[in-house]
Amino acid sequence: MLELRELYKTFNPGTITEKHALNGLSLKLETGDFVTVIGGNGAGKSTMLNAIAGVWPVDSGAILIDGKDVSGLPEHKRASFLGRVFQDPMTGTAADMEIIENLALAARRGQRRTLRWGVKKAEQEEYRELLKILDLGLEERLHAKVGLLSGGQRQALTLLMATLRKPEVLLLDEHTAALDPKTAAKVLDATDRIVTRDNLTTIMITHNMKDAIAHGNRLIMMNEGRIILDIRGEEKTKLTVEDLLHQFEKVSGQAFASDSAILS
């Protein structure tokens, strides 16, 4: 479903702030793969997601989604087959609109706009059922303004909106990092259920090694713009944080530098 072929990306080339963000990054995901991504600051995690989303072009290499080369497509054209949730809970929803209106906008993404009646009764019932999976009581607050919701509730709603049209690839960029542990656990639980239910091909960046191990069927670790560890199947289920740190040091020749990822 997703293939990255030898991606290179350098920011500010030829200057003192030159940064090689992606260094020959290659990755292939089958349909339904749920990959968690871990790595220190500057490892290239978010650069990889931005490259897939088309936020900026790569210097060289190719990005294929469902066998089609999308490397030359701008961000707005990729949005029709990608879902994305960012770290900031305030991103991804319209604060001055109701929950039901936000969901209706997400449901109509990529469709031609018409003068039809806004949200039909059948749609309201559909949205009510969808909201139940979040286990946050939002199904009883369809007409509440999104700006009145907590950060966790907004992030959970953003997740639902990003997956409403069953994207070919779902990109989660540390989508629970700004939440308190209890709310983060609820959002991650909803993520697992939605990804499994719809068999979504998913990449989830996380700063938390325990979450990277506990979720998904595959774990990759990045360092200096490339993948240095790719763990899946039974090997992943037996992983511990200590195992992961040992493997990182063995492959990279250095200690893992992010205390927050280890201690979270």
NORNOR-V654475 format. One record per residue. PHI is phi in degrees with one decimal (999 if undefined). PSI is psi in degrees with one decimal (none if undefined). D_CENTER is the distance of its C-alpha to the mean C-alpha in whole Angstrom. Layout:
BEGIN
phi = <PHI & PHI>
psi = <PSI & PSI>
d_center = <D_CENTER & D_CENTER>
END
This chain:
BEGIN
phi = <999 & -136.4 & -137.5 & -109.9 & -115.6 & 47.8 & -80.6 & -125.7 & -148.7 & -121.2 & -96.4 & 51.0 & -61.8 & 78.3 & -118.3 & -71.4 & -101.3 & -55.3 & -135.8 & -85.5 & -81.7 & -125.5 & -126.4 & 71.5 & -69.4 & -129.4 & -159.5 & -129.6 & -117.0 & -83.8 & -57.9 & 90.2 & -62.6 & -119.4 & -104.9 & -96.5 & -124.2 & -126.0 & 168.6 & -73.4 & -61.2 & 80.8 & -73.9 & 107.1 & -62.0 & -68.2 & -61.4 & -61.0 & -64.2 & -64.9 & -66.8 & -62.8 & -75.8 & 85.6 & -60.5 & -146.6 & -76.1 & -82.3 & -71.4 & -159.4 & 105.2 & -138.7 & -121.0 & -116.3 & -121.7 & 53.2 & 83.1 & -104.9 & -76.0 & -107.9 & -55.0 & -92.7 & -80.9 & -72.1 & -56.4 & -66.7 & -81.5 & -75.9 & -60.8 & -71.7 & -125.2 & -120.9 & -115.7 & -144.7 & -126.2 & -94.7 & -68.7 & -79.3 & -61.4 & -80.2 & -93.0 & 106.5 & -131.6 & -98.6 & -61.4 & -84.9 & -107.0 & -74.3 & -55.5 & -64.0 & -71.2 & -62.5 & -65.0 & -63.8 & -62.5 & -64.6 & -67.1 & -99.2 & -58.5 & 86.0 & -94.4 & -70.4 & -81.3 & -132.5 & -100.2 & -67.5 & -58.0 & -50.4 & -125.4 & -78.1 & -59.5 & -62.6 & -66.5 & -57.6 & -66.9 & -62.7 & -65.8 & -61.7 & -67.0 & -63.4 & -67.4 & -62.5 & -64.2 & -77.1 & 57.1 & -122.6 & 75.1 & -71.7 & -64.8 & -96.4 & -128.6 & -54.5 & -101.1 & -76.4 & -69.0 & -62.2 & -63.6 & -89.8 & -81.9 & -73.0 & -59.6 & -65.3 & -64.8 & -66.1 & -67.1 & -64.3 & -64.7 & -60.8 & -59.7 & -63.4 & -65.6 & -68.0 & -107.6 & -60.2 & -100.4 & 48.1 & -63.6 & -68.1 & -137.6 & -108.2 & -112.9 & -117.2 & -102.2 & 49.6 & -72.7 & -117.2 & -63.4 & -92.6 & -103.7 & -69.2 & -54.0 & -66.5 & -69.3 & -58.5 & -63.0 & -66.0 & -66.0 & -66.3 & -63.4 & -63.8 & -59.2 & -57.1 & -67.0 & -67.4 & -61.2 & -67.8 & -58.3 & -99.8 & 52.2 & -82.9 & -76.5 & -134.2 & -119.1 & -120.0 & -80.9 & -140.4 & -96.1 & -114.9 & -62.5 & -63.2 & -66.5 & -62.3 & -76.7 & -76.1 & -115.2 & 81.4 & -105.4 & -155.3 & -129.2 & -121.5 & -117.2 & -108.4 & -155.9 & 52.4 & 80.7 & -147.5 & -87.0 & -111.8 & -138.0 & -141.2 & -119.7 & -147.0 & 61.6 & -63.1 & -60.6 & -69.3 & -65.0 & -94.9 & -65.0 & -125.7 & -59.2 & -62.7 & -60.4 & -64.3 & -65.3 & -64.4 & -65.1 & -60.9 & -63.1 & -66.1 & -79.0 & -91.1 & 77.3 & -147.7 & -78.9 & -68.8 & -95.7 & -97.9 & -63.4 & -63.8 & -67.7 & -77.0 & -90.1 & -60.6>
psi = <-34.3 & 132.5 & 128.2 & 124.0 & 108.6 & 57.2 & 132.4 & 137.6 & 123.1 & 129.7 & 144.0 & 50.9 & 141.7 & 9.1 & 173.5 & -15.2 & 17.7 & 132.9 & 119.4 & 96.3 & -38.1 & 130.1 & 78.3 & 37.6 & 124.8 & 138.8 & 139.0 & 128.0 & 131.8 & 162.5 & 128.0 & -5.9 & 136.3 & 101.3 & 126.3 & 144.2 & 127.2 & 155.3 & 159.8 & 176.5 & 134.8 & 10.3 & -19.2 & 9.4 & -57.6 & -31.7 & -40.2 & -47.0 & -41.4 & -34.0 & -42.9 & -41.0 & -15.5 & 19.2 & -37.6 & 154.4 & 150.7 & 158.2 & -37.8 & 165.1 & 180.0 & 147.7 & 119.1 & 131.7 & 120.0 & 39.8 & -2.7 & 132.4 & 113.8 & 10.7 & -32.7 & -1.2 & 137.0 & 167.3 & -44.3 & -25.8 & -27.7 & -22.9 & -22.5 & -20.5 & 11.3 & 145.2 & 142.7 & 138.5 & 127.9 & 173.4 & -37.2 & 116.7 & -18.9 & -11.0 & 137.4 & -10.3 & 157.9 & 108.6 & -34.0 & -0.5 & 159.0 & 162.8 & -46.9 & -34.5 & -38.0 & -43.6 & -39.2 & -39.3 & -43.4 & -38.6 & -26.3 & 7.0 & 129.2 & -6.6 & 157.6 & 138.5 & 139.8 & -176.4 & 25.2 & 161.2 & 139.6 & -79.8 & 118.0 & 162.0 & -39.9 & -36.7 & -40.5 & -43.6 & -37.6 & -45.3 & -35.9 & -43.4 & -39.5 & -39.4 & -24.0 & -29.6 & -23.0 & -21.7 & 41.7 & 7.0 & 10.4 & -18.1 & -18.6 & 4.7 & 38.6 & -32.4 & 11.3 & 142.6 & 135.4 & -30.1 & -15.9 & -6.2 & 158.3 & 167.6 & -41.2 & -41.0 & -40.0 & -39.3 & -39.7 & -40.5 & -40.7 & -41.1 & -44.7 & -41.8 & -38.8 & -24.2 & 2.0 & -38.5 & 20.8 & 72.5 & 155.4 & -34.7 & 133.3 & 127.2 & 120.1 & 109.6 & 86.6 & 49.8 & -5.2 & 3.9 & -30.6 & 5.7 & 155.5 & 156.6 & -40.8 & -44.6 & -39.4 & -41.8 & -38.7 & -42.6 & -39.7 & -38.3 & -43.3 & -38.4 & -48.4 & -45.7 & -42.5 & -45.3 & -43.6 & -45.4 & -44.9 & 4.1 & 48.7 & 135.2 & 119.5 & 139.1 & 121.7 & 111.3 & 134.7 & 150.9 & 3.9 & 112.1 & -36.9 & -41.4 & -38.0 & -35.8 & -39.6 & -24.3 & 151.2 & 171.1 & 1.4 & 143.5 & 131.0 & 146.3 & 133.4 & 150.6 & 129.1 & 42.6 & 14.0 & 166.4 & 126.5 & -16.7 & 139.3 & 103.9 & 132.9 & 175.2 & -142.7 & -33.6 & -37.7 & -39.2 & -23.9 & -1.1 & 148.6 & 165.6 & -40.0 & -40.7 & -44.1 & -42.0 & -39.8 & -44.7 & -38.5 & -47.9 & -37.4 & -42.8 & -41.5 & -21.8 & 18.4 & 162.1 & 147.5 & 130.8 & -7.3 & 102.5 & -36.3 & -36.0 & -34.9 & -42.1 & -16.4 & none>
d_center = <15 & 14 & 16 & 16 & 20 & 21 & 19 & 21 & 20 & 23 & 23 & 26 & 28 & 32 & 31 & 32 & 28 & 27 & 24 & 22 & 19 & 18 & 21 & 21 & 18 & 18 & 16 & 16 & 14 & 16 & 15 & 14 & 13 & 10 & 10 & 9 & 10 & 13 & 15 & 17 & 17 & 18 & 16 & 14 & 11 & 10 & 12 & 11 & 8 & 11 & 13 & 11 & 10 & 14 & 14 & 17 & 19 & 19 & 23 & 23 & 22 & 20 & 17 & 17 & 16 & 18 & 21 & 21 & 20 & 18 & 19 & 21 & 20 & 19 & 15 & 17 & 18 & 15 & 13 & 15 & 14 & 10 & 8 & 5 & 5 & 7 & 9 & 12 & 13 & 15 & 13 & 12 & 16 & 19 & 21 & 25 & 24 & 24 & 21 & 23 & 23 & 19 & 19 & 21 & 20 & 17 & 19 & 21 & 18 & 20 & 23 & 26 & 28 & 31 & 33 & 33 & 33 & 29 & 28 & 30 & 31 & 30 & 26 & 27 & 27 & 24 & 22 & 24 & 23 & 19 & 19 & 21 & 18 & 17 & 20 & 21 & 24 & 22 & 24 & 27 & 26 & 25 & 27 & 26 & 25 & 21 & 22 & 24 & 21 & 20 & 17 & 16 & 17 & 15 & 12 & 13 & 14 & 11 & 9 & 12 & 13 & 10 & 11 & 14 & 15 & 14 & 12 & 12 & 9 & 6 & 3 & 1 & 4 & 7 & 7 & 10 & 12 & 14 & 15 & 18 & 18 & 20 & 17 & 14 & 16 & 16 & 12 & 11 & 14 & 13 & 10 & 12 & 15 & 13 & 11 & 15 & 17 & 15 & 15 & 11 & 10 & 7 & 5 & 5 & 6 & 9 & 13 & 14 & 16 & 17 & 14 & 13 & 16 & 16 & 13 & 12 & 15 & 14 & 14 & 14 & 15 & 16 & 19 & 20 & 18 & 18 & 17 & 20 & 19 & 18 & 19 & 19 & 21 & 24 & 23 & 20 & 21 & 24 & 22 & 23 & 22 & 25 & 25 & 22 & 23 & 26 & 25 & 23 & 26 & 28 & 26 & 25 & 29 & 28 & 26 & 23 & 23 & 20 & 22 & 19 & 17 & 20 & 22 & 19>
END
